[in-house]
Amino acid sequence: MKLNGKIAVVTGASRGIGKAIATRLASEGAIVAINYREDAKAKPAEALVSELNSKGFKAQAFRADVSKPTECHTLLDDVAKTFGRVDILVSNAGIEHFGKLEEITAQDFERVFSVNVAGQLFVTQAASRYLPSGGRIVLTSSVSAQISIFHHTLYAASKAAVSAMVLNLAPELGERGITINAIAPGGTATDMAKENGKLYTHPALQNVSPEALLKSKASLQRLAQPEEIAAAVTFLVSDDASYVTGSTLAVPGFLTSAEKSLR
Ligand SMILES: NC(=O)c1ccc[n+]([C@@H]2O[C@H](COP(=O)([O-])OP(=O)(O)OC[C@H]3O[C@@H](n4cnc5c(N)ncnc54)[C@H](OP(=O)(O)O)[C@@H]3O)[C@@H](O)[C@H]2O)c1
């Protein structure tokens, strides 16, 4: 129980990697605020809360669209009011984008950057008002920030911005004894990967199954399971990571052998 009694907020926690992180933090003894985006999506979040409660873990669902700075602040205010304090923020919510240069619109830019960049910055700002010395923040980047993929410019740029944010917020938050890091997952078996997997390769190969394509790029010849990303996040928010800040921890399994199994 590495996180006994800690209050943790996980954004975008009702499915995918966020769900695995929330589940793991709860199993380590944290009381977890499960963030979901909109009322129509409350059911999966409530189902996760019930599942965790039935195992004897503590969790509660909180609605907030992190692309709206005021809702980031309301989220942290609500969690602090409910549980008395906040110790850990895991900013996981994110959206994908693929598009050719000539097809990217100002609206696409605004949509992707408002969630993946502004959403992570303002939820951090909101949490920093509550985090004590020893507090932990983990944002979500991606291996996509380090690799060339056709038509992935907008998403990759948004994830590269996250690494720059943690690097530059580290001294400011470090003065208060708070660490901030990013996690950079490789291809992970979630809805996001299912929906976009085939776009991760040359357009000529896009009739190959998305799973086969993502696997072909992975040194470990498989996608990550969300629980494997959650394990790395658990390290970063634990006392074991007390001297880790400003870093982007890659959990890639990924891309040293591009298209290997397709050859
Ligand atoms: N899967 C991968 O291969 C992979 C690799 C590298 C990085 N990542 C990153 O890891 C994170 C989680 O990815 P995933 O694969 O678990 O994605 P996912 O299955 O698509 O889940 C994304 C989660 O983010 C939530 N979300 C999106 N916009 C939001 C908003 N404005 N406010 C609050 N919540 C919002 C979604 O809520 P709804 O249910 O309402 O849509 C959902 O719960 C993302 O930041 C992603 O970019 C994923």
The ligand as a Tripos MOL2 file, in Angstrom:
@<TRIPOS>MOLECULE
LIG
   48    52     1     0     0
SMALL
NO_CHARGES

@<TRIPOS>ATOM
      1 N1         -3.5540    4.3150  -26.0870 N.am      1 LIG1
      2 C1         -2.3320    4.6480  -26.5140 C.2       1 LIG1
      3 O1         -1.7280    3.9270  -27.3260 O.2       1 LIG1
      4 C2         -1.6520    5.8910  -25.9770 C.ar      1 LIG1
      5 C3         -0.2910    6.0780  -26.2730 C.ar      1 LIG1
      6 C4          0.3590    7.2300  -25.8140 C.ar      1 LIG1
      7 C5         -0.3430    8.1680  -25.0570 C.ar      1 LIG1
      8 N2         -1.6560    7.9580  -24.7810 N.ar      1 LIG1
      9 C6         -2.3320    8.9980  -23.9780 C.3       1 LIG1
     10 O2         -2.8320    8.3750  -22.8060 O.3       1 LIG1
     11 C7         -4.0230    9.0520  -22.3730 C.3       1 LIG1
     12 C8         -5.1670    8.0540  -22.2480 C.3       1 LIG1
     13 O3         -5.3210    7.4230  -23.5150 O.3       1 LIG1
     14 P1         -6.3220    6.1980  -23.7630 P.3       1 LIG1
     15 O4         -5.6950    5.3560  -24.8090 O.co2     1 LIG1
     16 O5         -6.7660    5.5990  -22.4790 O.co2     1 LIG1
     17 O6         -7.5180    7.0100  -24.4670 O.3       1 LIG1
     18 P2         -9.0960    6.7350  -24.5450 P.3       1 LIG1
     19 O7         -9.3590    5.2910  -24.4120 O.co2     1 LIG1
     20 O8         -9.5460    7.4600  -25.7760 O.co2     1 LIG1
     21 O9         -9.6190    7.5050  -23.2340 O.3       1 LIG1
     22 C9         -9.4250    8.8940  -23.1360 C.3       1 LIG1
     23 C10       -10.0670    9.3950  -21.8650 C.3       1 LIG1
     24 O10        -9.8960   10.8400  -21.7990 O.3       1 LIG1
     25 C11       -11.1810   11.4270  -21.5440 C.3       1 LIG1
     26 N3        -11.2820   12.7880  -22.0640 N.ar      1 LIG1
     27 C12       -11.0910   13.2060  -23.3410 C.ar      1 LIG1
     28 N4        -11.3180   14.5240  -23.4120 N.ar      1 LIG1
     29 C13       -11.6510   14.9540  -22.1600 C.ar      1 LIG1
     30 C14       -12.0100   16.2040  -21.6070 C.ar      1 LIG1
     31 N5        -12.0810   17.3020  -22.3570 N.pl3     1 LIG1
     32 N6        -12.2780   16.2800  -20.2740 N.ar      1 LIG1
     33 C15       -12.2200   15.1570  -19.4900 C.ar      1 LIG1
     34 N7        -11.9150   13.9410  -19.9710 N.ar      1 LIG1
     35 C16       -11.6320   13.8400  -21.2960 C.ar      1 LIG1
     36 C17       -12.1470   10.4880  -22.2570 C.3       1 LIG1
     37 O11       -13.4680   10.7250  -21.7960 O.3       1 LIG1
     38 P3        -14.7590   10.2860  -22.7010 P.3       1 LIG1
     39 O12       -15.0580    8.8770  -22.3010 O.co2     1 LIG1
     40 O13       -15.7950   11.2780  -22.3060 O.co2     1 LIG1
     41 O14       -14.3600   10.4280  -24.1490 O.co2     1 LIG1
     42 C18       -11.5720    9.1390  -21.8410 C.3       1 LIG1
     43 O15       -11.9530    8.8070  -20.5260 O.3       1 LIG1
     44 C19        -4.2720   10.1570  -23.4080 C.3       1 LIG1
     45 O16        -3.7230   11.3750  -22.9540 O.3       1 LIG1
     46 C20        -3.5170    9.6560  -24.6290 C.3       1 LIG1
     47 O17        -3.1590   10.7250  -25.4950 O.3       1 LIG1
     48 C21        -2.3350    6.8600  -25.2320 C.ar      1 LIG1
@<TRIPOS>BOND
     1     1     2 1
     2     2     3 2
     3     2     4 1
     4     4     5 ar
     5     4    48 ar
     6     5     6 ar
     7     6     7 ar
     8     7     8 ar
     9     8     9 1
    10     8    48 ar
    11     9    10 1
    12     9    46 1
    13    10    11 1
    14    11    12 1
    15    11    44 1
    16    12    13 1
    17    13    14 1
    18    14    15 2
    19    14    16 1
    20    14    17 1
    21    17    18 1
    22    18    19 2
    23    18    20 1
    24    18    21 1
    25    21    22 1
    26    22    23 1
    27    23    24 1
    28    23    42 1
    29    24    25 1
    30    25    26 1
    31    25    36 1
    32    26    27 ar
    33    26    35 ar
    34    27    28 ar
    35    28    29 ar
    36    29    30 ar
    37    29    35 ar
    38    30    31 1
    39    30    32 ar
    40    32    33 ar
    41    33    34 ar
    42    34    35 ar
    43    36    37 1
    44    36    42 1
    45    37    38 1
    46    38    39 2
    47    38    40 1
    48    38    41 1
    49    42    43 1
    50    44    45 1
    51    44    46 1
    52    46    47 1
@<TRIPOS>SUBSTRUCTURE
     1 LIG1         1 GROUP 0 **** ****
